[in-house]
Amino acid sequence: MTTRETSAVDTEVVVVGAGYAGLTTAWRLADAGVDVVVLEAADRVGGRVFSQVSPSGVRIDLGGQWIGPSQRRFHALADRFGCRTFPTWETGRHVEVRADGTRVDYAGAAPDAGPGIEEYERVTALLDGLARTVDLERPWSTPRFAEFDVLSAEDFFRSETDDEDALQRLALAVQGVWCAEPREISFFHVLFYLASGGGYEQLMETRGCAQDARFSDGADAVARALARSLGGRIRLGDPVVSVRQTAHGVEVSTGRTVVRARRAVVAVPPASVERIAFEPVLPPGRRGWVRHSPMGRVAKVHAVYEEPFWRAAGRSGIATLYGDGPVGVVFDNSPEDASHGVLVAFVYGDRLDRWAAGSGAGRRRAVLSALSAVAGTRAERPVDYVEKIWPRAGWTIGGYECFVTPGGWTRYGRDGWREPSGLVHWAGTETASVWNGYIDGAISSGERAAAEVIGALAAVRQPG
């Protein structure tokens, strides 16, 4: 997948980033007969989707991992490259650990009754209704757009209810989807995202929804297959430091290479764009958009066991946890053949900041204590323990996606969201209209960016 080092490379289009967005862009361009080079800072492809084999031999997804039935582009690529999926395990009783330490077993999407549930369901139904008014292609044309964008999600929630238990439930939902706190995120962005994914239930639930299935060989299997199909067009370990637009095209420079091209596609998260120097400087709309699009804060922690012992006790391994502990959500992430048991714990937002500041031993104790509340004391003795703290992860500096802060859409969305900046086009899941923030959105953004570039190149070739 790499080519030999050279001081200069000439091509038609250069793509920055080899995550799903960049790989799809390059694949579509190559398929259209356009010469393309991909520059990737990391030593692998996949971006925020990354799997590896644990010491005991279990492949685990350290980043994005799920695929839902309505994510049609992702399914189409998986089918094309023969990448198999299997249903997410959800059989058995789920667990809710409340702020006071009460542990409740339940079946279905949520407990039938409990503190704040009725108010939580009322507010989430209201969210769905408002999300149906969002214009996904021209978000700024949405009714009450500016009114909703100036609010944080917390502002809106507290204007609707003073039930603290309902507010805790809403906060965990925001943390789980955006890896942010309700005070940090634009309420309009919440509505846009819900509309983009097909509604609240689609984002939150498992069967038939966004967490429906997993990949037998890791969620980056499709990315690895795309990379193989692109052959020597990808240069790994080549971080871009500058993008310069000239009278003849663009020059994209890394620590060892200058790629000269007619167009560039930057397919990295907005927060990562700040690591690149642009000449001329990016337009004010794009700069403002980047400043108002911080990356979420999340850690993904896997505990691997000799077997999925909780299943024999009639437990699903799925849990939601409130209170002061680090873990917010737990899933059964065991391999398809159940040759080992795997529980994955998610640590979000403010809880991540507190937990990550501790020692490695302290972090491990805190997570395993949470898992013992979900699956029993045997959960405190894994054969492997693997942390991925995404804000500390090299070039990505957070996860799962960037979110938009209050006022960001109103001030910068029209010009900054995905409008090309001269000869520079933008891809990445944050630029998607459908399944924004998900792998499917990354794929559709690559398709859109490739179409933009192909159209621009064709227009230049036309007489006059």
ChimeraX attribute file (.defattr): number of C-alpha atoms within 10 A of each C-alpha:
attribute: neighborCount
match mode: 1-to-1
recipient: residues
	/A:1	15
	/A:2	14
	/A:3	11
	/A:4	6
	/A:5	11
	/A:6	10
	/A:7	11
	/A:8	13
	/A:9	15
	/A:10	15
	/A:11	14
	/A:12	18
	/A:13	27
	/A:14	28
	/A:15	30
	/A:16	27
	/A:17	30
	/A:18	30
	/A:19	29
	/A:20	34
	/A:21	36
	/A:22	35
	/A:23	31
	/A:24	27
	/A:25	32
	/A:26	32
	/A:27	22
	/A:28	19
	/A:29	22
	/A:30	18
	/A:31	11
	/A:32	12
	/A:33	10
	/A:34	18
	/A:35	16
	/A:36	22
	/A:37	25
	/A:38	27
	/A:39	26
	/A:40	27
	/A:41	21
	/A:42	18
	/A:43	11
	/A:44	17
	/A:45	27
	/A:46	26
	/A:47	25
	/A:48	25
	/A:49	20
	/A:50	20
	/A:51	19
	/A:52	14
	/A:53	11
	/A:54	16
	/A:55	12
	/A:56	12
	/A:57	11
	/A:58	17
	/A:59	17
	/A:60	24
	/A:61	25
	/A:62	23
	/A:63	22
	/A:64	21
	/A:65	21
	/A:66	21
	/A:67	27
	/A:68	21
	/A:69	15
	/A:70	16
	/A:71	19
	/A:72	13
	/A:73	16
	/A:74	22
	/A:75	18
	/A:76	11
	/A:77	18
	/A:78	20
	/A:79	13
	/A:80	11
	/A:81	15
	/A:82	12
	/A:83	18
	/A:84	17
	/A:85	20
	/A:86	13
	/A:87	18
	/A:88	21
	/A:89	22
	/A:90	19
	/A:91	15
	/A:92	19
	/A:93	19
	/A:94	25
	/A:95	25
	/A:96	21
	/A:97	19
	/A:98	18
	/A:99	14
	/A:100	9
	/A:101	12
	/A:102	9
	/A:103	14
	/A:104	15
	/A:105	15
	/A:106	17
	/A:107	15
	/A:108	12
	/A:109	12
	/A:110	15
	/A:111	14
	/A:112	10
	/A:113	9
	/A:114	12
	/A:115	14
	/A:116	17
	/A:117	19
	/A:118	13
	/A:119	20
	/A:120	20
	/A:121	14
	/A:122	13
	/A:123	19
	/A:124	16
	/A:125	15
	/A:126	12
	/A:127	19
	/A:128	17
	/A:129	15
	/A:130	17
	/A:131	24
	/A:132	17
	/A:133	17
	/A:134	23
	/A:135	17
	/A:136	19
	/A:137	12
	/A:138	11
	/A:139	19
	/A:140	19
	/A:141	14
	/A:142	18
	/A:143	13
	/A:144	13
	/A:145	20
	/A:146	17
	/A:147	12
	/A:148	23
	/A:149	25
	/A:150	20
	/A:151	21
	/A:152	23
	/A:153	27
	/A:154	20
	/A:155	16
	/A:156	16
	/A:157	23
	/A:158	13
	/A:159	9
	/A:160	14
	/A:161	15
	/A:162	11
	/A:163	16
	/A:164	13
	/A:165	18
	/A:166	22
	/A:167	22
	/A:168	18
	/A:169	21
	/A:170	23
	/A:171	19
	/A:172	22
	/A:173	21
	/A:174	21
	/A:175	24
	/A:176	22
	/A:177	17
	/A:178	26
	/A:179	27
	/A:180	25
	/A:181	22
	/A:182	24
	/A:183	18
	/A:184	17
	/A:185	28
	/A:186	27
	/A:187	28
	/A:188	32
	/A:189	25
	/A:190	24
	/A:191	24
	/A:192	24
	/A:193	27
	/A:194	24
	/A:195	26
	/A:196	24
	/A:197	23
	/A:198	18
	/A:199	21
	/A:200	21
	/A:201	17
	/A:202	20
	/A:203	20
	/A:204	14
	/A:205	15
	/A:206	20
	/A:207	16
	/A:208	15
	/A:209	22
	/A:210	22
	/A:211	20
	/A:212	20
	/A:213	21
	/A:214	23
	/A:215	22
	/A:216	17
	/A:217	18
	/A:218	26
	/A:219	27
	/A:220	25
	/A:221	22
	/A:222	24
	/A:223	27
	/A:224	20
	/A:225	18
	/A:226	22
	/A:227	25
	/A:228	13
	/A:229	15
	/A:230	19
	/A:231	12
	/A:232	14
	/A:233	22
	/A:234	24
	/A:235	25
	/A:236	19
	/A:237	15
	/A:238	21
	/A:239	22
	/A:240	22
	/A:241	16
	/A:242	16
	/A:243	24
	/A:244	18
	/A:245	22
	/A:246	13
	/A:247	6
	/A:248	10
	/A:249	17
	/A:250	24
	/A:251	23
	/A:252	25
	/A:253	22
	/A:254	19
	/A:255	12
	/A:256	12
	/A:257	19
	/A:258	19
	/A:259	23
	/A:260	25
	/A:261	23
	/A:262	21
	/A:263	24
	/A:264	32
	/A:265	27
	/A:266	24
	/A:267	32
	/A:268	26
	/A:269	28
	/A:270	27
	/A:271	21
	/A:272	17
	/A:273	17
	/A:274	13
	/A:275	13
	/A:276	15
	/A:277	16
	/A:278	16
	/A:279	13
	/A:280	12
	/A:281	13
	/A:282	15
	/A:283	13
	/A:284	12
	/A:285	18
	/A:286	22
	/A:287	17
	/A:288	19
	/A:289	25
	/A:290	22
	/A:291	16
	/A:292	24
	/A:293	22
	/A:294	23
	/A:295	24
	/A:296	23
	/A:297	27
	/A:298	30
	/A:299	30
	/A:300	21
	/A:301	23
	/A:302	28
	/A:303	26
	/A:304	27
	/A:305	22
	/A:306	15
	/A:307	15
	/A:308	24
	/A:309	18
	/A:310	20
	/A:311	18
	/A:312	10
	/A:313	12
	/A:314	12
	/A:315	23
	/A:316	23
	/A:317	28
	/A:318	23
	/A:319	26
	/A:320	22
	/A:321	23
	/A:322	21
	/A:323	14
	/A:324	11
	/A:325	17
	/A:326	26
	/A:327	28
	/A:328	24
	/A:329	23
	/A:330	25
	/A:331	21
	/A:332	24
	/A:333	26
	/A:334	25
	/A:335	22
	/A:336	16
	/A:337	8
	/A:338	12
	/A:339	13
	/A:340	19
	/A:341	23
	/A:342	28
	/A:343	25
	/A:344	26
	/A:345	27
	/A:346	23
	/A:347	26
	/A:348	28
	/A:349	23
	/A:350	16
	/A:351	20
	/A:352	21
	/A:353	16
	/A:354	13
	/A:355	21
	/A:356	19
	/A:357	10
	/A:358	12
	/A:359	10
	/A:360	11
	/A:361	8
	/A:362	12
	/A:363	17
	/A:364	18
	/A:365	13
	/A:366	16
	/A:367	24
	/A:368	24
	/A:369	18
	/A:370	24
	/A:371	24
	/A:372	14
	/A:373	18
	/A:374	28
	/A:375	23
	/A:376	14
	/A:377	13
	/A:378	13
	/A:379	23
	/A:380	20
	/A:381	14
	/A:382	17
	/A:383	15
	/A:384	16
	/A:385	19
	/A:386	16
	/A:387	16
	/A:388	16
	/A:389	20
	/A:390	22
	/A:391	20
	/A:392	14
	/A:393	13
	/A:394	10
	/A:395	18
	/A:396	20
	/A:397	19
	/A:398	24
	/A:399	27
	/A:400	24
	/A:401	25
	/A:402	24
	/A:403	26
	/A:404	26
	/A:405	24
	/A:406	24
	/A:407	22
	/A:408	25
	/A:409	27
	/A:410	18
	/A:411	18
	/A:412	19
	/A:413	21
	/A:414	17
	/A:415	18
	/A:416	23
	/A:417	22
	/A:418	19
	/A:419	15
	/A:420	19
	/A:421	18
	/A:422	14
	/A:423	17
	/A:424	22
	/A:425	20
	/A:426	29
	/A:427	34
	/A:428	31
	/A:429	27
	/A:430	26
	/A:431	26
	/A:432	26
	/A:433	21
	/A:434	23
	/A:435	25
	/A:436	24
	/A:437	24
	/A:438	24
	/A:439	25
	/A:440	25
	/A:441	27
	/A:442	30
	/A:443	26
	/A:444	27
	/A:445	29
	/A:446	30
	/A:447	22
	/A:448	21
	/A:449	29
	/A:450	28
	/A:451	16
	/A:452	16
	/A:453	23
	/A:454	18
	/A:455	11
	/A:456	14
	/A:457	16
	/A:458	10
	/A:459	11
	/A:460	9
	/A:461	8
	/A:462	7
	/A:463	5
	/A:464	5
